[in-house]
Amino acid sequence: MGRKTRYGLVILLFGAWFAVGCGDIPTCLDVETSLVKINFVDANGKARAITLTALQAINNPEGFPEYADSTLSRLVVPLNPGDTTTTFILQQAAQTDTIGLSYTVKAILISPECGLDAAFDKLDTTFTTFKKLKILSPTIHEEVTVNIEITL
Amino acid sequence: MFLLLALGSFAQEVASPYSVPVDSANSKKQYFPTGIRIGADILGPALQLFDERKLSYEFTAEVDFSNYLLVFESGYQEFAEKNDQVDYRMNGTFSRIGPAVNFLSRDRDLNSFTFGLRYAWASFDEQVTGAVTEDNWGAVPVDFTIRNNTSRWFEMTTGVKVRLWKGLFTGYIFRFRFGRGGSVPEVPFEPYYVPGYGLAARASTWGFRYYVMYRFPWAKKPVKVKKKN
C-alpha cells in the first residue's frame, strides 16, 4: 500500500468518525400555543373581575366546563385549530357577551415522532358585544402575556 | 492539520505527473482550467442502510482556476416516515454553485484543502396526513399535498480531497448552511424538510458529505514550487 493511499485511508476513517451522529435529532418540544389571553379591566386600567356562569364557543358543544361558575379577571382560552375564526360566548348571571376572533392557522410538523401542532398568528376581532375591546398583541405565543384587553 | 502539512511536504519532494512548476513560459496559463473533477457522495447511500427514512444522492463537479475552484453540486433526496401520529413524505432536488479557495496550492498531486461559499436552491414536494390535537377542540384532521415548494440558502464549506490512485480522489466536506428563505405554500402547512438543507425550522444547519471523485485533466496544472536553498 502506497504512502498516499495510506494518507487517503486515514482521512477516510477520520471523516467516518465525524459522520457518526450527524443526523437530525427530533425534539418533541411544543413551542406553539393556541391560547389567547384576555384581561378584563376597569376604566382606570385596573383588573376587574367578572363572574361566569358558563363559557362556550361555537362549534364546541362541550364548552369549557373549567370556567363554569368562576370569578376571574383574566381568561385564557384555546382557539379552534380547525377554523380561522372562533366565537366565544361568555354567560354571566345578568347578561351574555360574545367575542368573535379571526386569525391565521397553519399546521407544523414538529417531527414525525412528535406529531403535528398548530401555529396561530394575526389575531383580530370580527365582532364583540363588549363596549371597548383592544388588541394588545396579535401574536399567539407563550411569551405574550396579554392579547386582548376588555374594558368593562 | 498535521496530515495536511505532511501531504504538502511529501508532494514537493517528488516529481508529479499531474503538474508542472510555474515558470516564465507558463505563468500566464496558471489561471486557465486544467481539468474537471467529478464525483459522487457515498455517505448518503451508506446511511440509508441504517435509516430507511432518508434517501440521498449527491453529485459534484469542480473546475480549477489556479488555486481557486468553481464548484457545482446537485442531488436528490427523499424523506418518508409513517407512524400512528403522522404520515409524512418529501422528495425533491437541490443544487449549489459557488467558489472555493484551495490552501494547498503548492501541492503537485493536486490534493486540496478548501474553504468555499455556495448559493443553494431546492425544489420539492411534501405530503402530510395526520391530526392536530388541541385542548377542548379534539383532533382536527390534516391532509395536505404541497407541490413545487422552493427554497434557497447560503453555505460556507470546508473540505479535504486526497488523490488515492491516478485520477481517483476521496475526501469530505463540512457545510454550514444559513439564511434560508423560500416560497410560502398555498396550503396552511409549514415546510418540514428541505432537500439539501435539512429541517426547515432551523435557522442554520450543519452537513457532512463524503465524496469519491475522479479528475479528468486536459493539461498539466502549473503549480508554484518552493525553491530549495
Interface residues (C-beta under 8 A of the other chain):
Chain A: G2 R3 K4 T5 Y7 G8 V10 I11 L12 F14 G15 A16 F18 A19 C22 G23 D24 S34 A57 N60 E62 F64 V77 P78 L79 N80 P81 G82 T104 V105 K106 A107 I108 L109 P112 E113 C114 G115 L116 D117 A118 A119
Chain B: L3 A6 L7 F10 L43 L47 D51 R53 E81 K82 N83 Q85 V86 Y88 D109 V128 G130 A131 V132 T133 E134 D135 N136 W137 V140 V142 F144 V160 V162 R163 L164 W165 T170 G171 Y172 F174 P188 F189 E190 Y192 G198 L199 A201 T205 W206 G207 F208 Y210
